Amino acid sequence: MKQFILSLFILLAGNLVASVAFSQDASVLGLPALSSTIGENGEATYSLSLQILVLMTVLTVVPSIVLGMTAFTRVIIVLSILRQALGTQQTPPNQVLIAIALFITFYVMSPIFQIIYDTALNPYLEGTTSAQMALTIATDLMKEFMVANTRTDTMNMFAEMAGVGPFENTKAIPLSIVLPSFITSELKTAFEIGFLIFLPFLVIDFVIASILMSLGMMMLSPMLISLPFKLLLFVLVDGWAMMIGSLASTFVVG
């Protein structure tokens, strides 16, 4: 987890610092703290104040990156549908669901995060590669994960809408196509899984409602009676372990 957070902060900050086109001397704008100089080798060096400014800006977009480029979206939607199917209202609470989704996300993504650390972040920290190259390597790895978990028809739809393609390989697909395709595909997959999870609990609701109507107890809420049976069924089949294990296995990693 720590390696992934460091990867996001350092790589994204390094890329933005390297790609922002500032003048060689920003003091003419009245901002002497925000300055850059060109070294003998042609590389730009930015002031500490500018680097901190860019880093603080990057921190605001990290949650969107986590949501849009990892397994988090599918996991949190499935967990929310499961809670709705159980009929437990706010149990588990939202904070617990988000925590579970984050831990499952890091578990699923840990092989990719480790590769990013070994091939991109660690060489960058040791000074053997530039920030731009490190970010390119990390982006390609994340892109491979997203493409592997994206439906082909969804990818083709966004490519046709943008008027690009076909592509020679995964690296040739721009992020402007991969990101919306991945999110859309994840939403569809999450709702399909949620539908399958909902079915057995729906059957229990139907059975309980039919029994209550046959007994003439129409004023009694079927949800009130079916909740203990749904919880009992979920516990007897070890539902949490089964659901989380099956959900984690739906992702293609590596």
N, C-alpha and C positions, 0 to 999 in steps of 0.2 A: 504493500500500500504506500509506504513511504517513497519507494523507488518510483512509483507511478506519479505521485504528486510532484516529486522533484523533476521528473521528466517533463511534465506539463509546464511547470513554472519556468524552468531554465531554458528548455528548447523553444517555447513560444516567445519568451522574452528575448532570447537571443536572436530569433528570426525577425521579430519586429524591429529590434534595434538595428539589425543589419540591413533591413529593407526600407526603413524610413529615409526619405530623401531630404535631408536638411542641408543647408548651405554650410560651407566650410567655416564660416564665422558668423554665428547668430547674434553677436553683440550689436550688429547694426539694427537689429529689430528691437533692441532694448532688453534682450534676454541673454545676458552673458553666461548664465548657468546652463543654458541649453545650447551647447556648441558641439561641433564635431571637427575633427582634423583628419587629414589624409596622410597616411604614413608613406614611407619610401617604397614599400611593396604594393601600394595602391589600396590597402585596406583602410576603411574608415574607423576611427576611434571616437566614441561618444562620451560625453561627460557623465559623471556619476549621477548627477541630478536628472539627466535625461533618461538614463537607464532605469532609475527608480520610478520615474513617471510612467515609462512604458510597462514596467513590471506591475505596478498598481493597476494599470489599465487592463493588463492580461488577466489579473485575478478576477475581474468582473465577468469575464467570458468563460472561465473554467467550468462553472456549473453547466453551461450550455454545451460545452465540449463533452463533458461526461455523459450528459443525457443523449446527445446526438450521435456519438461515435462508439458507444459501448453497448453492453447487454442490458443496461439499466432500464430502458424503456419497456422492453418485453417483460422483464421480471416484475416491475412495479405494477403494470397493468394486470398481469395474471394474479398477483397477490390481492389486488383490489377486487377483482372479480370473485376470487375465492372467498373473501370476506363477505361480499354481497350474497354469494350462494349459500353460505352458512347461516346468514340472517343474523349475525352477531352485532350489527350496527357499527359501533366504533371500537370493536374488540377483534383483533389487536388495534391499538390506536395508530394514527398516521405516522407518528414518530417511529414506532416499532417497525411498521411496514417499510418505511424508507431505510431504516438501519439494516433490516434483513435484505432488502434489495441491493443495498450498497455492498454488503458482505458477499452476497452471491455474485454480484458483478465482478468484484475483485477476484473471487475464486475462479470464475470463468475466464477472465481476461489475464490472469497471472502469467500464463506462458508467454503471451504477447508482450506484457509489460517487462518481463525478464529479458526478452530478446531486445526490446527497445533500450533497456538499461545497458545491456552488454555491447550492443552495436552502435548506439547513438549517444546516449547520455555519458557513459563512462569515457569513451574516447574524447568527447567534447570537454569534460572536466579535466582530463589529462593533457589537453592541448594538442592532441594529435589530429583533430578534425575541426572544421569551422562550424559555427552555429547553423549556417545555412545548410551545410551538408548533413549535419546531425538531424535537423528538422526534416529534411527530405527523406532520410532513411526511416525516421519514425512515422512520417506521413504515409510512406509506401506500405509499411507494415500494417498500420491501421486500415489503410485502404483495402489491402488484401483480406483482412478480417471482414470488413463491411461488405465487400463484393461477394465473398463466400457465403454470407448470410442474407443476401438480397435476392429476391426473385428476379429471374431473367426478364419476364414480361414487364415488371415494374421498371427495371433498368432501361429496357428498350423504349418504354413509353416516355420517360423523361428525356432520353437521348433524341427521340423523334421530335418532341416538343421544342428542344433546343436546336434542332437541325444539325446535329453532329453525329459522328459514327459512320461506319462501324470502327471499332477499336482493335488494334493489333494485340494488346495484352492488357492486364489489369492496371499497370502503371500509366498507360496512355489515357485512361478514363479520368477526366477532371473531377475534382472534388465537388464542383457545382452540380454534377450529375449524380455522384455517388451518395452524397449526404441526403438529399431529398428521397432518393430511391431507397436507401437503407431505412430511413425513418418510416416511410410509407409501408415498406415490407414488414418491418417490425410490428407496426400497428395491426396489420392484417393477421400475422402469425399469432400475436398475443390474443386477439379476439377469437381466433379458431381454437386455441388451447383453452381459453376461458369458456367457450361453448361446451367443450367436452367435459370440463370440470363441473359445469352447472347441471348437466343432465342427471346424474344420480341423485343430487339433492332435490331437483325438480320432481323426480319420481316419488321421493319421500313425501314432499308436499302434496302431491296428487293423492297418494294413498291415505294420508292423514285427513285431508279434506273430504274424501269420499266416505271414510269411516264416520266422521263427525256428522255429515249430512244424513247418513243412514240411521244414526242414533237420534236424529232430530236436534242435535246441539249446534244449530246454525249460528247462534249468537256468540259461540266460542271461537276465537281466532285460531285458524289452523297453524299459523306461524308459531303461536305460543306453545302448541303441543309438539310440533315437528322439530323445534329447535333442539331439545334434548336428544332426540333420536339421531339427528344429523351430527351432533357433536359426538355421540357414542359411536356412530359408524366411522366418523373421521378418525377417532382415536384408535378404534380396534384395528383398522387397516394401516395404522401408522402413517396417516395422511400427510403430515408435514414432511417427513423424510422422503416419502414416495413422490410427492409433488415437487419438492425442491430438486431431488435427484433427477427426475424426468425432465424438469425444466432446464436444468444445467446441461443435460445431454442433447438438447435440441440445437445447441449452438455448434457451429463448425469452427474449430480453432486449429490452426496449423495445417 
